[in-house]
Amino acid sequence: MPAKFRNKFRIESARKMDWDYGSNAAYFITICTKDRRCYFGEIKHNEMHLSEIGKIADQYWREIPQHFPFVRLENHVVMPNHIHGIVIIEKTDPVETQDLASLPAV
């Protein structure tokens, strides 16, 4: 039976425990809003319409390589309550990311 946290069932982490997520590889990332609230916009007539917060989230996603030059971005999509995207880590110097490589769940 899954464990409970704050009286809710939780699934086990999908993260591979013996994998270094700072390794050079492509990663499919999903970032969800708190309580899965639809802060980023809404879908009307099968089209996503970003809110002001959604536009900021989209901009910040696109700016990731400016802060982390060893990261390349592929396709991404902003949805009403989450963002999906592909992040490619391409480090040339293993020292440059030793403290930044693997972040816990935010």
VMD Tcl script that builds the backbone (N, CA, C; Angstrom):
set m [mol new atoms 318]
animate dup $m
set s [atomselect $m all]
$s set {name element resname resid chain x y z} {
  {N N MET 1 A 0.854 -1.179 0.000}
  {CA C MET 1 A 0.000 0.000 0.000}
  {C C MET 1 A 0.897 1.238 0.000}
  {N N PRO 2 A 0.591 2.229 -0.841}
  {CA C PRO 2 A 1.405 3.447 -0.885}
  {C C PRO 2 A 1.378 4.193 0.445}
  {N N ALA 3 A 2.451 4.925 0.690}
  {CA C ALA 3 A 2.540 5.728 1.911}
  {C C ALA 3 A 1.613 6.937 1.802}
  {N N LYS 4 A 1.274 7.479 2.964}
  {CA C LYS 4 A 0.456 8.692 2.983}
  {C C LYS 4 A 1.295 9.862 3.481}
  {N N PHE 5 A 1.019 11.035 2.945}
  {CA C PHE 5 A 1.619 12.276 3.407}
  {C C PHE 5 A 0.490 13.278 3.503}
  {N N ARG 6 A 0.353 13.887 4.665}
  {CA C ARG 6 A -0.755 14.819 4.908}
  {C C ARG 6 A -2.099 14.185 4.545}
  {N N ASN 7 A -2.226 12.922 4.919}
  {CA C ASN 7 A -3.450 12.148 4.753}
  {C C ASN 7 A -3.818 11.885 3.288}
  {N N LYS 8 A -2.836 11.984 2.384}
  {CA C LYS 8 A -3.076 11.674 0.974}
  {C C LYS 8 A -2.120 10.566 0.558}
  {N N PHE 9 A -2.600 9.678 -0.312}
  {CA C PHE 9 A -1.723 8.643 -0.834}
  {C C PHE 9 A -0.707 9.266 -1.775}
  {N N ARG 10 A 0.498 8.725 -1.745}
  {CA C ARG 10 A 1.570 9.211 -2.602}
  {C C ARG 10 A 2.121 8.056 -3.413}
  {N N ILE 11 A 2.515 8.342 -4.628}
  {CA C ILE 11 A 3.190 7.319 -5.417}
  {C C ILE 11 A 4.679 7.405 -5.119}
  {N N GLU 12 A 5.362 6.306 -5.331}
  {CA C GLU 12 A 6.810 6.319 -5.174}
  {C C GLU 12 A 7.413 7.221 -6.249}
  {N N SER 13 A 8.560 7.772 -5.965}
  {CA C SER 13 A 9.228 8.640 -6.924}
  {C C SER 13 A 9.522 7.880 -8.212}
  {N N ALA 14 A 9.356 8.558 -9.323}
  {CA C ALA 14 A 9.689 7.969 -10.618}
  {C C ALA 14 A 11.176 8.121 -10.922}
  {N N ARG 15 A 11.889 8.796 -10.040}
  {CA C ARG 15 A 13.317 9.007 -10.259}
  {C C ARG 15 A 14.089 7.725 -9.989}
  {N N LYS 16 A 15.047 7.430 -10.836}
  {CA C LYS 16 A 15.904 6.263 -10.663}
  {C C LYS 16 A 16.919 6.591 -9.578}
  {N N MET 17 A 16.920 5.821 -8.529}
  {CA C MET 17 A 17.716 6.155 -7.341}
  {C C MET 17 A 19.225 6.119 -7.606}
  {N N ASP 18 A 19.692 5.284 -8.511}
  {CA C ASP 18 A 21.137 5.172 -8.729}
  {C C ASP 18 A 21.609 5.969 -9.954}
  {N N TRP 19 A 20.793 6.895 -10.433}
  {CA C TRP 19 A 21.159 7.706 -11.596}
  {C C TRP 19 A 21.582 9.093 -11.146}
  {N N ASP 20 A 22.646 9.617 -11.728}
  {CA C ASP 20 A 23.094 10.986 -11.470}
  {C C ASP 20 A 22.392 11.895 -12.476}
  {N N TYR 21 A 21.415 12.629 -12.010}
  {CA C TYR 21 A 20.628 13.483 -12.896}
  {C C TYR 21 A 21.390 14.722 -13.364}
  {N N GLY 22 A 22.641 14.832 -12.998}
  {CA C GLY 22 A 23.502 15.866 -13.547}
  {C C GLY 22 A 24.309 15.349 -14.723}
  {N N SER 23 A 24.126 14.078 -15.061}
  {CA C SER 23 A 24.857 13.470 -16.172}
  {C C SER 23 A 24.383 14.025 -17.509}
  {N N ASN 24 A 25.302 14.022 -18.467}
  {CA C ASN 24 A 24.937 14.423 -19.820}
  {C C ASN 24 A 23.871 13.468 -20.344}
  {N N ALA 25 A 22.731 14.014 -20.658}
  {CA C ALA 25 A 21.607 13.220 -21.159}
  {C C ALA 25 A 20.461 14.164 -21.489}
  {N N ALA 26 A 19.425 13.614 -22.087}
  {CA C ALA 26 A 18.187 14.361 -22.335}
  {C C ALA 26 A 17.178 13.941 -21.278}
  {N N TYR 27 A 16.478 14.919 -20.719}
  {CA C TYR 27 A 15.518 14.659 -19.644}
  {C C TYR 27 A 14.174 15.277 -20.004}
  {N N PHE 28 A 13.114 14.502 -19.813}
  {CA C PHE 28 A 11.752 15.007 -19.970}
  {C C PHE 28 A 11.320 15.508 -18.601}
  {N N ILE 29 A 11.023 16.792 -18.507}
  {CA C ILE 29 A 10.733 17.451 -17.236}
  {C C ILE 29 A 9.265 17.857 -17.198}
  {N N THR 30 A 8.634 17.671 -16.051}
  {CA C THR 30 A 7.297 18.208 -15.813}
  {C C THR 30 A 7.358 19.031 -14.539}
  {N N ILE 31 A 6.903 20.257 -14.606}
  {CA C ILE 31 A 6.840 21.141 -13.440}
  {C C ILE 31 A 5.378 21.493 -13.226}
  {N N CYS 32 A 4.856 21.160 -12.048}
  {CA C CYS 32 A 3.444 21.404 -11.735}
  {C C CYS 32 A 3.298 22.601 -10.802}
  {N N THR 33 A 2.194 23.297 -10.925}
  {CA C THR 33 A 1.890 24.397 -10.012}
  {C C THR 33 A 1.454 23.835 -8.664}
  {N N LYS 34 A 1.547 24.660 -7.636}
  {CA C LYS 34 A 1.109 24.256 -6.300}
  {C C LYS 34 A -0.376 23.920 -6.344}
  {N N ASP 35 A -0.697 22.788 -5.780}
  {CA C ASP 35 A -2.080 22.294 -5.736}
  {C C ASP 35 A -2.690 22.143 -7.130}
  {N N ARG 36 A -1.835 22.119 -8.146}
  {CA C ARG 36 A -2.263 21.973 -9.547}
  {C C ARG 36 A -3.304 23.021 -9.967}
  {N N ARG 37 A -3.141 24.211 -9.422}
  {CA C ARG 37 A -4.042 25.319 -9.780}
  {C C ARG 37 A -3.674 25.827 -11.176}
  {N N CYS 38 A -4.643 26.273 -11.912}
  {CA C CYS 38 A -4.447 26.708 -13.305}
  {C C CYS 38 A -3.982 28.167 -13.368}
  {N N TYR 39 A -2.761 28.395 -12.920}
  {CA C TYR 39 A -2.190 29.744 -12.915}
  {C C TYR 39 A -1.679 30.175 -14.291}
  {N N PHE 40 A -1.316 29.206 -15.141}
  {CA C PHE 40 A -0.606 29.533 -16.372}
  {C C PHE 40 A -1.522 29.904 -17.534}
  {N N GLY 41 A -2.815 29.727 -17.381}
  {CA C GLY 41 A -3.731 30.087 -18.455}
  {C C GLY 41 A -4.859 29.092 -18.570}
  {N N GLU 42 A -5.483 29.089 -19.754}
  {CA C GLU 42 A -6.605 28.178 -19.977}
  {C C GLU 42 A -6.646 27.747 -21.436}
  {N N ILE 43 A -7.298 26.637 -21.661}
  {CA C ILE 43 A -7.459 26.125 -23.017}
  {C C ILE 43 A -8.850 26.506 -23.508}
  {N N LYS 44 A -8.877 27.210 -24.644}
  {CA C LYS 44 A -10.136 27.602 -25.288}
  {C C LYS 44 A -10.083 27.143 -26.736}
  {N N HIS 45 A -11.115 26.436 -27.179}
  {CA C HIS 45 A -11.192 25.961 -28.566}
  {C C HIS 45 A -9.920 25.201 -28.952}
  {N N ASN 46 A -9.486 24.312 -28.049}
  {CA C ASN 46 A -8.299 23.464 -28.274}
  {C C ASN 46 A -7.002 24.253 -28.436}
  {N N GLU 47 A -6.946 25.464 -27.900}
  {CA C GLU 47 A -5.742 26.289 -27.989}
  {C C GLU 47 A -5.410 26.841 -26.609}
  {N N MET 48 A -4.127 26.793 -26.250}
  {CA C MET 48 A -3.684 27.297 -24.955}
  {C C MET 48 A -3.547 28.809 -25.017}
  {N N HIS 49 A -4.167 29.496 -24.054}
  {CA C HIS 49 A -4.072 30.949 -23.920}
  {C C HIS 49 A -3.372 31.233 -22.601}
  {N N LEU 50 A -2.137 31.742 -22.692}
  {CA C LEU 50 A -1.339 31.986 -21.496}
  {C C LEU 50 A -1.846 33.193 -20.724}
  {N N SER 51 A -1.875 33.052 -19.409}
  {CA C SER 51 A -2.125 34.193 -18.527}
  {C C SER 51 A -0.817 34.975 -18.416}
  {N N GLU 52 A -0.837 36.082 -17.699}
  {CA C GLU 52 A 0.408 36.838 -17.489}
  {C C GLU 52 A 1.438 35.969 -16.770}
  {N N ILE 53 A 0.997 35.199 -15.795}
  {CA C ILE 53 A 1.918 34.294 -15.085}
  {C C ILE 53 A 2.423 33.221 -16.042}
  {N N GLY 54 A 1.561 32.722 -16.902}
  {CA C GLY 54 A 1.968 31.727 -17.894}
  {C C GLY 54 A 3.014 32.271 -18.852}
  {N N LYS 55 A 2.869 33.534 -19.240}
  {CA C LYS 55 A 3.859 34.168 -20.118}
  {C C LYS 55 A 5.206 34.278 -19.414}
  {N N ILE 56 A 5.175 34.579 -18.126}
  {CA C ILE 56 A 6.416 34.663 -17.347}
  {C C ILE 56 A 7.053 33.284 -17.235}
  {N N ALA 57 A 6.242 32.263 -16.962}
  {CA C ALA 57 A 6.761 30.895 -16.867}
  {C C ALA 57 A 7.411 30.481 -18.188}
  {N N ASP 58 A 6.765 30.796 -19.297}
  {CA C ASP 58 A 7.303 30.479 -20.619}
  {C C ASP 58 A 8.625 31.209 -20.848}
  {N N GLN 59 A 8.676 32.478 -20.502}
  {CA C GLN 59 A 9.903 33.270 -20.656}
  {C C GLN 59 A 11.027 32.694 -19.805}
  {N N TYR 60 A 10.736 32.380 -18.547}
  {CA C TYR 60 A 11.767 31.841 -17.660}
  {C C TYR 60 A 12.272 30.489 -18.151}
  {N N TRP 61 A 11.373 29.676 -18.691}
  {CA C TRP 61 A 11.816 28.391 -19.251}
  {C C TRP 61 A 12.821 28.652 -20.377}
  {N N ARG 62 A 12.483 29.566 -21.280}
  {CA C ARG 62 A 13.347 29.854 -22.429}
  {C C ARG 62 A 14.697 30.435 -22.004}
  {N N GLU 63 A 14.749 31.068 -20.829}
  {CA C GLU 63 A 15.984 31.701 -20.357}
  {C C GLU 63 A 16.901 30.746 -19.596}
  {N N ILE 64 A 16.487 29.522 -19.372}
  {CA C ILE 64 A 17.323 28.572 -18.618}
  {C C ILE 64 A 18.749 28.504 -19.167}
  {N N PRO 65 A 18.974 28.387 -20.490}
  {CA C PRO 65 A 20.351 28.302 -20.986}
  {C C PRO 65 A 21.198 29.544 -20.705}
  {N N GLN 66 A 20.569 30.691 -20.481}
  {CA C GLN 66 A 21.335 31.888 -20.138}
  {C C GLN 66 A 21.946 31.760 -18.744}
  {N N HIS 67 A 21.312 31.000 -17.886}
  {CA C HIS 67 A 21.798 30.804 -16.521}
  {C C HIS 67 A 22.652 29.550 -16.399}
  {N N PHE 68 A 22.409 28.583 -17.261}
  {CA C PHE 68 A 23.119 27.309 -17.244}
  {C C PHE 68 A 23.576 27.009 -18.672}
  {N N PRO 69 A 24.761 27.503 -19.060}
  {CA C PRO 69 A 25.196 27.386 -20.452}
  {C C PRO 69 A 25.392 25.947 -20.927}
  {N N PHE 70 A 25.473 25.005 -20.028}
  {CA C PHE 70 A 25.632 23.598 -20.397}
  {C C PHE 70 A 24.286 22.927 -20.670}
  {N N VAL 71 A 23.190 23.706 -20.635}
  {CA C VAL 71 A 21.848 23.167 -20.871}
  {C C VAL 71 A 21.331 23.668 -22.216}
  {N N ARG 72 A 20.784 22.732 -22.989}
  {CA C ARG 72 A 20.117 23.056 -24.244}
  {C C ARG 72 A 18.661 22.621 -24.104}
  {N N LEU 73 A 17.761 23.430 -24.604}
  {CA C LEU 73 A 16.337 23.119 -24.517}
  {C C LEU 73 A 15.820 22.619 -25.853}
  {N N GLU 74 A 14.950 21.654 -25.785}
  {CA C GLU 74 A 14.206 21.197 -26.955}
  {C C GLU 74 A 12.768 21.662 -26.771}
  {N N ASN 75 A 11.826 20.982 -27.343}
  {CA C ASN 75 A 10.422 21.395 -27.278}
  {C C ASN 75 A 9.920 21.504 -25.844}
  {N N HIS 76 A 9.002 22.439 -25.649}
  {CA C HIS 76 A 8.315 22.552 -24.362}
  {C C HIS 76 A 6.896 23.036 -24.627}
  {N N VAL 77 A 6.043 22.828 -23.648}
  {CA C VAL 77 A 4.667 23.301 -23.750}
  {C C VAL 77 A 4.215 23.740 -22.363}
  {N N VAL 78 A 3.581 24.900 -22.316}
  {CA C VAL 78 A 2.999 25.401 -21.069}
  {C C VAL 78 A 1.517 25.047 -21.102}
  {N N MET 79 A 1.071 24.344 -20.095}
  {CA C MET 79 A -0.328 23.953 -19.953}
  {C C MET 79 A -0.924 24.755 -18.793}
  {N N PRO 80 A -2.229 24.684 -18.563}
  {CA C PRO 80 A -2.829 25.519 -17.512}
  {C C PRO 80 A -2.206 25.351 -16.124}
  {N N ASN 81 A -1.790 24.130 -15.773}
  {CA C ASN 81 A -1.262 23.927 -14.422}
  {C C ASN 81 A 0.084 23.214 -14.394}
  {N N HIS 82 A 0.750 23.125 -15.538}
  {CA C HIS 82 A 2.065 22.496 -15.562}
  {C C HIS 82 A 2.804 22.849 -16.853}
  {N N ILE 83 A 4.098 22.554 -16.828}
  {CA C ILE 83 A 4.952 22.739 -18.004}
  {C C ILE 83 A 5.635 21.408 -18.283}
  {N N HIS 84 A 5.659 21.005 -19.552}
  {CA C HIS 84 A 6.443 19.859 -19.993}
  {C C HIS 84 A 7.566 20.399 -20.865}
  {N N GLY 85 A 8.743 19.823 -20.737}
  {CA C GLY 85 A 9.824 20.230 -21.612}
  {C C GLY 85 A 10.954 19.230 -21.610}
  {N N ILE 86 A 11.790 19.331 -22.619}
  {CA C ILE 86 A 12.966 18.475 -22.728}
  {C C ILE 86 A 14.195 19.335 -22.496}
  {N N VAL 87 A 15.004 18.901 -21.534}
  {CA C VAL 87 A 16.245 19.576 -21.166}
  {C C VAL 87 A 17.385 18.636 -21.531}
  {N N ILE 88 A 18.377 19.160 -22.229}
  {CA C ILE 88 A 19.543 18.357 -22.585}
  {C C ILE 88 A 20.755 18.948 -21.878}
  {N N ILE 89 A 21.399 18.136 -21.066}
  {CA C ILE 89 A 22.615 18.558 -20.367}
  {C C ILE 89 A 23.799 18.117 -21.210}
  {N N GLU 90 A 24.667 19.089 -21.532}
  {CA C GLU 90 A 25.842 18.842 -22.363}
  {C C GLU 90 A 27.062 19.481 -21.701}
  {N N LYS 91 A 27.496 18.896 -20.607}
  {CA C LYS 91 A 28.656 19.431 -19.897}
  {C C LYS 91 A 29.938 19.006 -20.596}
  {N N THR 92 A 30.886 19.931 -20.630}
  {CA C THR 92 A 32.208 19.587 -21.141}
  {C C THR 92 A 33.207 19.486 -20.003}
  {N N ASP 93 A 32.935 20.165 -18.906}
  {CA C ASP 93 A 33.815 20.162 -17.737}
  {C C ASP 93 A 33.009 19.668 -16.539}
  {N N PRO 94 A 33.312 18.485 -16.000}
  {CA C PRO 94 A 32.513 17.949 -14.894}
  {C C PRO 94 A 32.544 18.809 -13.634}
  {N N VAL 95 A 33.544 19.668 -13.484}
  {CA C VAL 95 A 33.635 20.510 -12.294}
  {C C VAL 95 A 32.623 21.645 -12.340}
  {N N GLU 96 A 32.274 22.114 -13.532}
  {CA C GLU 96 A 31.423 23.293 -13.654}
  {C C GLU 96 A 30.035 23.111 -13.060}
  {N N THR 97 A 29.574 21.885 -12.893}
  {CA C THR 97 A 28.205 21.666 -12.407}
  {C C THR 97 A 28.132 20.787 -11.174}
  {N N GLN 98 A 29.231 20.538 -10.524}
  {CA C GLN 98 A 29.177 19.564 -9.439}
  {C C GLN 98 A 28.214 19.955 -8.331}
  {N N ASP 99 A 27.975 21.234 -8.087}
  {CA C ASP 99 A 27.043 21.640 -7.039}
  {C C ASP 99 A 25.663 21.976 -7.585}
  {N N LEU 100 A 25.488 21.999 -8.887}
  {CA C LEU 100 A 24.220 22.392 -9.492}
  {C C LEU 100 A 23.525 21.243 -10.202}
  {N N ALA 101 A 24.203 20.132 -10.317}
  {CA C ALA 101 A 23.755 19.094 -11.233}
  {C C ALA 101 A 22.401 18.491 -10.914}
  {N N SER 102 A 22.177 18.068 -9.720}
  {CA C SER 102 A 20.956 17.326 -9.433}
  {C C SER 102 A 20.157 18.034 -8.361}
  {N N LEU 103 A 19.047 18.609 -8.762}
  {CA C LEU 103 A 18.210 19.342 -7.822}
  {C C LEU 103 A 17.114 18.439 -7.288}
  {N N PRO 104 A 16.744 18.589 -6.022}
  {CA C PRO 104 A 15.623 17.812 -5.485}
  {C C PRO 104 A 14.318 18.319 -6.077}
  {N N ALA 105 A 13.271 17.604 -5.818}
  {CA C ALA 105 A 11.954 18.062 -6.268}
  {C C ALA 105 A 11.678 19.418 -5.661}
  {N N VAL 106 A 11.176 20.338 -6.467}
  {CA C VAL 106 A 10.919 21.703 -6.011}
  {C C VAL 106 A 9.457 21.854 -5.693}
}
mol reanalyze $m
mol bondsrecalc $m
mol representation Tube
mol addrep $m
